[in-house]
Amino acid sequence: MTNAINWFEIPVDNYERAKKFYETILGATITDHPMPMPGNYGVFSYNAESNCVGGAIIKAEDYKPSMEGSLVYLNGSDDLSVALAKVEPAGGKIVMPKTDIDENGFIAHFIDTEGNKVALHSME
């Protein structure tokens, strides 16, 4: 096993709002992807050939945003301060500011536009 996680999905109520939020804070593209059930599915950019973990936002009947449960740490790039500074102007709320976790880098938690608690991680 190379990674403990292979894929993640972040539930959303308003697909277009969530897509704009994540594209804004991460400076990345979310690509619409067809799915076999009713709803919307958008895949975060990732390099599938390098065995990287990927993920998506999803609007579907059985997917409900939540601040409880598993916490997904998104890649905060070189310095998560850049993405974190975009969270509140994009409609989210910072609930834990950039925090030093010693040799493991830095983390921060925020609430997205859909009510999910999500986190960022970077080494600087």
C-alpha positions as CSV (number, residue, x, y, z in Angstrom):
1,M,0.0,0.0,0.0
2,T,1.5,3.3,-1.1
3,N,-1.0,5.7,0.4
4,A,-3.6,5.2,3.2
5,I,-6.0,7.3,1.1
6,N,-6.8,6.7,-2.6
7,W,-9.6,9.1,-3.2
8,F,-11.8,11.5,-1.3
9,E,-15.2,13.1,-2.0
10,I,-16.4,16.4,-0.4
11,P,-20.3,16.6,-0.3
12,V,-21.8,19.9,-1.5
13,D,-25.3,21.3,-1.7
14,N,-24.6,24.0,-4.3
15,Y,-22.3,22.5,-6.9
16,E,-21.4,25.6,-8.8
17,R,-20.8,27.7,-5.6
18,A,-18.5,24.9,-4.2
19,K,-16.7,24.6,-7.4
20,K,-15.9,28.3,-7.6
21,F,-14.9,28.3,-3.9
22,Y,-12.4,25.5,-4.2
23,E,-11.0,26.7,-7.6
24,T,-10.5,30.1,-6.0
25,I,-8.7,29.1,-2.8
26,L,-6.6,26.3,-4.4
27,G,-5.9,28.1,-7.7
28,A,-6.7,24.8,-9.4
29,T,-9.3,23.5,-11.9
30,I,-12.2,21.3,-11.0
31,T,-13.3,19.3,-14.0
32,D,-16.9,18.3,-14.4
33,H,-17.2,14.5,-14.7
34,P,-20.3,12.5,-15.6
35,M,-21.6,10.0,-13.0
36,P,-24.0,7.1,-13.3
37,M,-26.5,8.6,-10.7
38,P,-28.2,12.0,-10.7
39,G,-26.1,14.8,-9.4
40,N,-22.9,16.6,-10.1
41,Y,-19.3,15.5,-9.8
42,G,-16.2,17.6,-10.1
43,V,-12.7,16.2,-9.9
44,F,-9.8,18.2,-8.4
45,S,-6.7,18.3,-10.7
46,Y,-4.2,15.6,-9.8
47,N,-1.6,13.5,-11.4
48,A,-3.1,10.0,-11.6
49,E,0.1,8.5,-13.2
50,S,2.3,9.4,-10.2
51,N,0.1,7.5,-7.8
52,C,-1.1,10.7,-6.1
53,V,-4.2,10.9,-4.1
54,G,-7.1,12.6,-5.9
55,G,-10.6,13.7,-5.0
56,A,-13.8,15.4,-6.0
57,I,-16.7,17.5,-4.9
58,I,-20.1,15.8,-5.2
59,K,-23.7,16.8,-5.2
60,A,-25.9,13.7,-4.9
61,E,-28.9,12.6,-2.8
62,D,-26.9,10.5,-0.3
63,Y,-24.1,13.1,0.2
64,K,-24.6,15.7,3.0
65,P,-22.1,18.4,4.0
66,S,-20.9,18.2,7.6
67,M,-18.6,19.6,10.1
68,E,-18.4,16.2,11.9
69,G,-16.7,13.0,10.9
70,S,-13.6,12.6,8.8
71,L,-11.4,15.6,8.1
72,V,-9.8,16.0,4.7
73,Y,-6.5,17.8,4.5
74,L,-6.0,19.5,1.1
75,N,-2.6,20.3,-0.3
76,G,-1.8,23.9,0.8
77,S,1.0,24.1,-1.8
78,D,4.3,25.6,-0.7
79,D,2.7,27.9,1.9
80,L,-0.9,27.4,3.0
81,S,-1.1,31.1,4.0
82,V,-1.8,31.8,0.3
83,A,-4.9,29.6,0.1
84,L,-6.0,30.4,3.6
85,A,-6.1,34.1,2.8
86,K,-8.6,33.4,0.1
87,V,-11.0,31.3,2.3
88,E,-13.1,34.1,3.8
89,P,-13.2,36.4,0.7
90,A,-14.5,33.3,-1.2
91,G,-17.3,32.7,1.4
92,G,-15.7,30.3,3.8
93,K,-14.8,30.7,7.5
94,I,-11.4,30.0,9.1
95,V,-11.9,28.0,12.3
96,M,-8.2,27.2,13.1
97,P,-5.6,29.6,11.8
98,K,-2.3,28.4,10.4
99,T,-0.7,26.3,13.1
100,D,2.8,25.0,13.4
101,I,3.0,21.3,13.8
102,D,6.8,21.2,14.2
103,E,8.7,19.1,11.6
104,N,5.4,18.1,10.0
105,G,4.8,21.6,8.7
106,F,1.6,23.6,9.1
107,I,-2.1,23.1,9.2
108,A,-5.3,25.2,9.2
109,H,-9.0,24.3,9.4
110,F,-11.9,26.1,7.6
111,I,-15.6,25.8,6.9
112,D,-16.3,25.8,3.2
113,T,-19.4,27.4,1.6
114,E,-21.3,24.2,2.0
115,G,-20.8,23.7,5.7
116,N,-18.0,21.1,5.5
117,K,-15.0,21.3,7.9
118,V,-11.9,20.9,5.7
119,A,-8.2,21.5,6.3
120,L,-5.1,22.6,4.6
121,H,-1.5,21.3,5.1
122,S,1.8,22.6,3.9
123,M,5.4,22.4,4.9
124,E,5.9,26.2,5.1
